[in-house]
Amino acid sequence: MPYGQGDLTASGGFNDGGNYYGNSNSYQNNGHADYTRLTELVGTNIQKINQNVQDIKRMVNQLGSMQDTPDLRERLHQRQHYTNQLAKDTSKNLKEIKSLPSVGNPGDQRHRKTQTERLMGDFSDVLNSFQAAQREAASAEKECVAKVRAASSAQHDPGSDILINIQGTMQEQQQAAVTVEELQEIEERETAIRQLEADILDVNMIFKDLGTMVHEQGDMIDSIEANIDNAGDAVEQGNTQLKQARASQTSARKKKFICAILLLVILAIIIIIIVVSVKK
C-alpha cells in the first residue's frame, strides 16, 4: 500500500550529472519551492491522518459486535498501520522543513515561523487523536480475546464434555472445529495487539522528535528576532550617524559663510583706509 512517499520528488536546481547550477537567487528560489511543496504535503498528510482516525474509531466501535469479522479486523489493521506510516512520513517532512536554508527577508522568516508552528501544532493534535484511537483499539482487542478465552473455557467445562458425549460423534467434530476457529481468532487478535503496541511506541518516538523540533524552533525564532533587533539597532545607529554628519556639514557651511563675511569686511576696511589716505 502506498504511503505517500512518491510525493516527495526532488525539486529543480540540478543538472543531469547531479551538479548544482545557478546563482544564489536560484538557490533561494529552489528553497522557497521546497518549502511550499513540503508545507502543502504536511498539510495534506495531517488531513489524511485525521480522516483515518475517524475511520479507525468507527471500526473499533464494531469490535465485539455482530459486525466483528476477520475482514473488519484486517481493514482496521491496515488502516492503523498505514496511518502510523503516514505519521512517520509527516514527521520526516517537518524535519526537512526545518533543515531548509532560512530566507533573508525578516518578513518571510516570520511568515515561515508562524506557518511551521501552526503545522507542528496541528500535527501534535492529530497525533494525540491517533494515539488515543490506537489505545482504544488495543483495549477492545484485549477485551475480545478475554471473552473468547472465557467462552472456550466454558465450552470445555466437564459438564459440557458430558453433554457432547451424549449427543454423539457429529457434535464432537463440530465442537473441535469451533475450537480451532477460536484459537485462530485469538492468535490474530494477539498479533494485532502486539502490532498496535509497537505502533504506539512509534508514535511516542514521533512525539519526542516533535518536542525536539518545537524546542529548536524556539531557539531559531530567538535567533531570528535577535538578528532583526541587531539589524534595527544598526539602522538606528546609521540614522544617528547620518544626522550627526548632516549637522557637521551644516556647521561647516556656517563657518565658511562667516569666514567669507569677515574677509569681505576686512577687505572693505582696507579699501576705505587706502581711499582715505589717497585723498589726504
Protein Blocks (a to p, Z undefined) as FASTA:
>chain_A
ZZhlmmmccdehiafkopaeddfklmmmmmmmmmmmmmmmmmmmmmmmmmmmmmmmmmmm
mgopaklcfklmmmmmmmmmmmmmmmmmmmmmmmmmmmpccdfblklmmmmmmmmmmmmm
mmmmmmmmmmmmmmmmmmmmmmmmmmmmmmmmmmmgfklmmmmmmnojklmmmmmmmmmm
mmmmmmmmmmmmmmmmmmmmmmmmmmmmmmmmmmmmmmmmmmmmmmmmmmmmmmmmmmmm
mmmmmmmmmmmmmmmmmmmmmmmmmmmmmmmmmmmmmmZZ
